[in-house]
Amino acid sequence: MPHRLRGLSGKLLWLTMAFVMLAEVLIFVPSVATMRLRWLQDRLNTAAAAGVVIDGLQPIELPRNVQDDTLMATGTKAIVLRRDDTSRLLAVDGMPPQVDAKYDLTDVPMLESIGDALYALVLGGDRVLRVYGPVGDSDMIIEVVMQEKSLRNAMLAYARNVFSVSLMISLITASLIYIAINRMMIRPVRRLTSSMQAFADSPEDPARVLVPAPGSDEIALAGRHLALMQGQLQRTLKQQRNLADLGLAVSKINHDMRNILASAQLMSDRLVDVDDPMVKGFAPKLVRTIDRAVGYTSEVLAYGQASEAEPKRRRFRLADLCQEVRDILAIDPESGIDFLEAVAVDTEVDADSEQLFRVIHNLCRNAVQALANHGIGDPLILRRITLSAQRVGSVVAISIDDTGPGLAAKARENLFTAFRGSARSGGTGLGLAIARELVLAHGGTIALVEKPGPGTLFRIEIPDRPVALDDWRARA
């Protein structure tokens, strides 16, 4: 219990008590002012009753002992009755030399009454008061002189009673609110907190996932979102473990593959010296392909680290790179797949040629794989890949368009996401993720474009590097 009182529920309990007491104080201030006026009015009424009786005995003067009894019964020092502009001293005993304050109870403003009450309660007690007011509905006015001490004692007793009742009300109210809030909010919040702590201790344990409580309130909704988040986090951690295992396996394979490619590179270098014209034709392409393979094995483990290598940008003719992509694809003429290039010879792009080759080659290879088993033997189905480009200002837009079956819905949802956005069955989606990273490194964009007909259309936009002002002035 002490621990709970230091927690959120305990703070709520103390705050509730404090607010209830504050409300009681706001109620107490006008109520004590009303109590003071009522007390003074009662004294006037008692003195008026005695005064009317005494006035009826005129001109007989009351004996001293009767005056003393009357003053003691009314709690006053003097009683004066005024009527028709005449005043009569009905009883007096030890009249004080001066009066400290006078109050007319005929019509007292509330703010003035509150101020007088607070002064009497805090600083009063030793003053002599002169209080007067009408006697019922008559034209008579009763006036008394009295000590303030008895009034202050009555006000203090009233304040103690109000404080006791207020404290009791605040305790009961705070307890009821504490029980209700603890049941409706604190317990569910503690359950969420315990679930988060347990999940943090062992996030891989499916039993640590929160079972959300039924309901439609905010806490129930938070519980459902927490359970969903924990489930997604578990799946992500499992995927990360798989990726870590895959990375270890790839690193081992990569080491052996580099040795194999290095040997192939040495043998391919010898083909350049062969006099056979056919060998001389494909040997340079084979050498470049093996060189790229060696470079890829060195960079394959860079994915998932900080970033790809910084692009080494230069201006070059895009048509040459597109022709090289076509040669590497080596599409069999008997496959029925047409590869159409629509790139002007004079179109230049400012980019890293090797990285842009990887991007375009990856997209074109995906298009070839999509068309490989699509519409075979059906003459009505067009099987074509169109590689086009155009420059608009300082931006070169490259399009890879195929007439294949298009991307599945799942692939569209996770496009450019490694190991989830594969465009074909059995793929990893790593190629599209790397392509996007390379394009973004150039400050460009790559996107899947909706098209009216069947197939897939990717568009790449590569902007030129900004020219420094000094260089531009030097050229000008």
N, C-alpha and C positions, 0 to 999 in steps of 0.2 A: 504493500500500500504506500509506504513512503516514496518508493521509486515512481509510482504512478502519479503521486502528487507533484513530483518534480517534472513530469512529462507534460505533454500537450493537454491531457485531460485535467491535470492539476492546475495548470495555468488557466484553463477555462473555468474551473471552479472558483479560483480566486478572483478572476475578472468578473464573473457573474456576481459574486458577493459585493465586490467594489462598486459595480454599476448599480446594483439594487440599493446599496447604502447611499450612493450619490443621488439616486432618484428620491430616496426618503429624505435626504437633506433638502432637496428642492421643494419637497412637499412640506417639510417641517417649518421652513422659514415663514410662509404665510399662515400656517396653522398656529404657530406660537404667537404671531401677531393677533390673530383672531381670538386666541385664548386670553391674551392680555386685555383686549377690549371687553370681552365678555366678563372677565373678572372685575374690571373696573365698573362695568355697568351693573353687575350684581351689588357691588358696594353702594353705588348710587341708589339703586332700587331699595336696598335695605334702609339706607339713610332717609330716603324719601318717605318710606312707610312710617318710620319713626317720626320724621319731621311733620307729616300731616297730622298725626295724633297730638304731638306737642303743640302744634299751631292751633289746634282746636281748643286747647286749654287756656288760651290767652284771656286776660292779661296776666294769668297766674304764671309766676316764674318757677321752673322746676327746682326741686331741692337738689343739693349738690350730689347726693348719692345717686339720685335718679339720672342725673346728667352723666355721671361716671359710668353707670351701667349701660346707658344708651351708647356712649362713645366706645365702650369696650365691645358691645354687641356688634357695632358697625365697623369696628377696627379703624376708627378715625380719631383725629385730634380736635376737630371742630366741625359743626354742621350749621350751614346757613341756608335759609329759605328765602328766595326772592320772588316777589309777586307785586305787580302793579308799580314797578319802579321803586319798590321798597324792599329792604332787606331786614331779616330778623335773625339774630344769632340765637339758635335754639339750644346749642350745647357747646361747651368749650372746656378744654382741660390742658393746661400747659401749652398754650399757643406758642409755636416756635417764632423766633424773631423775624425769619424771612422764609419765603417759598422759593425753592430752586427751579421748579418747572410747573407749568399749568397746562391742562388738557381739556379741550371742549369735545365732549362725546356726541355732539349733535350730528356732525357729518365729518368723519375722519377719512381722508384719502388712503388707499391701500399702501402705496409706497411710503407715505409718511408714517403709517402705522407700523410697517415692517421696520423702518429705521428706528423708531422709538422702542420697539420690542427688542431689537438686537442690542441697542445701547443699554437698556435696562437689564438684559440678561448678562451682558459681558462686563459693563462698567458701572451699572447702577447698584442700588442697595442702601446708600447713605443719604439719599436726597429726600426733601420734603415736597410733596406733590399737592397741587391744587387742582381738583377734578370737579367739573360741573356739567350738567346736562338737564334737559327737560324732564318733568315728572309726568310720565304717560303722555296723554294728548292735551293736557292742560297748559295754561300759560305760566305755570309755576316752574321755577328753576331751582334745583337742589345743588348745593355746593358743599364739598367736603375737603378738609385738609387732612393729609395722612402721610405716614412714613412709607417709603418705597420698599422697605425690607421685606414685609409680608408678601408684597406682589412678586418680588424677585424669588423668594423661597417657593412660591407657588409655581412660578415659571420653571425653576430648576427641577422641581418634582415632575412637572409635565414633560420636560426635556428628557429626564431619565426614563420615564415610562415610554415615551416615543422611541428612544434609542433601543430599549429592550425589545419592544415590539418589532422595530425595524430590523434589528439583528436577527430575531427569530424568523422573520419573513425572508430575509436574505439567505439565511441558512437553508430554510426549507426550499426556497426557489432554486438556489444554486445546487442543492442536492438532487432535486428532480431533473434539472437541466443536465447535471453531470451524468446521472444514470441514463437519461435519454440519449445524450450525445455520445456517451461512451459505448452504448449499444449500437447506435446507428452509424457512427463515424469512426470512433477511436479503434474499436475492435477490428473493423475491416481494414483500416489503415495499418494497424499492427500486423494483420495477416499479409498484406502486400509487402510490408517491410521484411517480415520473416521470410517470405518467399524470395525476395531479392537477395537477402543474405545467404540463404541456402543455395540459390542458383549460382551466386558468385563463388561459393566454396567449391562447387562441382558443376560447372555449366554443361558438361557433357552427359550428365545423368538425366535421362528422360523423366525420371520420377521427380526431379526438382522443378519441373515446369508447373506453374500455378494452374490449378483447376479453378476457373472463374466462377464466382457465385452468381446465382440468378438474380435478375433485377434490371431495372432500367434507369437507376439513378447514376450520378456522376462517378461514384466509387465503383459500382458494378461495371460501368463502361471502362474505367481505368484498369480494372482487373482483367477485362477481356483484351484490352490493348497490350497489357503487360504479358499476358499469356501468349498472345500472337508474336510479340517482340522476342520473347524467350525462345519460342519455337523457331523463328527465323534465325535467331542468333545461333542456335544449336546446329541448324542446317549449314549456316555459313562456316562455323567452326569445323564441321565435318568436311566441308568442301576445302577449307584451308589445309586441313590435314592431308587430304588427297592431293592437293596441289604441292604440298611440301614433299610428299612421297614421290610425286611425279617429277618434281624438280631434282630430287636426288637421283632418280633413275635417268633423267635426261642428262644430268651432268656426267654420269658414268658412260652413257652411250656417246655423248658429245666428245669425250676424250678419245675413245676408240675411233669414232667417225673422222675426227680431224687427222688421225694418223693414216687412215685409209685414203682420204681425199688428198693428203699430201703426197702419197705414193702415186695416186692417179694424176696429180698435177705434174709430177716429174716425168711420167710416161707421155702425157699429152704434149709436153714441151718438145719431145723428140719428133712428134708428128709434123711439126712445122718444117723440118728439114727433108721430109719425104717429097719426091718429085712428082708424085701422082697428082694430076689436076683435081680430081675429086677430093682427095685428102686435103690438098691445099685450100679447097673451098670450105670444107666444114671444120678444119682444124682450128682456125681462130675462134669460131663460135664455141667449139668444145672447150677451148682453153678459157674463154671468158665465163662459160657456164661453171666450170670447175672452180675458177677463182671466186665466183659469187658463192658457190657452195661452201668454200673454205671460209669466206667472210661471214656467211650465215651461221656456221657452227660456232664462230667466235662471239656472235651477237645474240644467239638464241636464248642464252641465260640472262640477257639484259632485261627481258620482259619481266615486269613485276618489280624491278628495281626502280631507281629514281626516274630514268627516262632513256629514250633512245639517244644515240649519238647526235650531237648538234649537226644540222644539215650543212653541207659544204656546197653552198649555192653558187651557180654560174648560169649564164644564159647559153642555151643550146637549142638546136632545132628539135622540136617535138616529134616530127615525122620520122626521124632516124630512130628515136627510142621506140616508137610504135612499131616500126618495121622489125626491130630487134625482138620485141615482145611476140610478134607474129612468128618469127623464126624459131623462138624458143618453144612456143606452144606446139609447133609442128603438127598442125591439124591434118589428119589423113583426108585426102580428097574424096575417098570412098565413104567417109562417114556421113556425107551429106550436110555438113555444117559449113556455112559460108562465113568467112571473116572479111568484113568490109571496113576499110580505112577511109575516113573522111577528114583527113588532117592536111591542111595546106602546107606546102613545102616551106614557105617562109614564116610559118608560125613558130615563134620562139617562146620559151618558158624560162623563168628565173627560178631554178630549183636545184636540189641535189639529184643528179641523174640516177645514181644507184638507188636512192630511197624512192624516188618517183617510179622507177622501173619496178620495184617490189610492189608498190601499191597497184599500178596498172596491171602487172602480170598476175597478181593475186586475184583481182576482180575478173580478168579475162579467163583465167583458169577455172574459177568458180562457174562462169557462164558456160564454158565448154563442158564441164562436168554436169551442169543442169540440162544441157541439150543432148548429152550422150545417149540417154535412154528415152528421150521425149519425141514422140511422133515418128518413130522409126517405121518406114514403109508406107506412111500416109503422105501422098503427094500434096494434099491440101494444107498441110501444116508446114509453115515456113520455119526453117531452122537457121537462124542468122545471128551473128554477133556484129554489132556496129560500134566501132571506136572512132569517135569524132571529137573535134576540139575547135574552139574559136576564141579569139582575143577580143575582149570588150574593155577598152581603156587599159588599165594596168592589171587586169585580172584575166587569166586564162581559164576557161571552163572546159573540162574534159568530161565526156560522157561515155559510159560503157553500157550499151543497150543490147539486150538479148530477147529472143522470142520464146523463151522457155516457159516452164509451168509457173514461174514466180515463186516468191518466198511464202513459206507457211506462216500462219498467224503467230505461232510461238517464236519463230525466228524474227519476225517483225518486232515483237514486244521486247526482245532481248538483243536487238541489233547492236553490233559493235561491243558486246559484252563477252569477254573471254569465257570459254567453256560453257556458254549458255546460248549464244547467238549464232550457232552454226546454221548455215543455209542448206545443208544436206545431212542426211542420216549418217551417223557415225563420225561427223566432223566435230571439231573442237571450238570453232568460232574464233580461234586465236588469230587467224589471218586478217579478219575484218578489224579486230581490236588493234592489231599492230598497224594496219593501214590507216586507221583513224588517228593513231598517235603520231604517225609520220606526217600526215597532212596537217594536223594541228601544229606540229613543230615548224611548219612553213608559214604559219599564220593563216592557213586556208580552212576550207570546210569540205566535208564529205557527207552526202545525204542520199537516202533512198527516195527517188522521185516517183510519185504516182503517175501512171500512164493509162490511157484509155484502153489499149489493147493488152493481150497477154504478155507475160515476160517480166523482166526486172531491169530497172534503169537506175544506175548510180551516177551521180554527178559530183565531180571534184572541181573545186575552184581554188586556184593558186595565185595569190597576189604577188606582184613584183616587190622587191625590197624597196623601202623608201630611200630616196636619194638624198644625201646630205646637201645642205644648201651651198656649202663651199664647192662641192664637186659639180653641182649644177651650174654655178656661176663660172667655174673653170671651163666647162664644156661650152657654155654660151659665149 
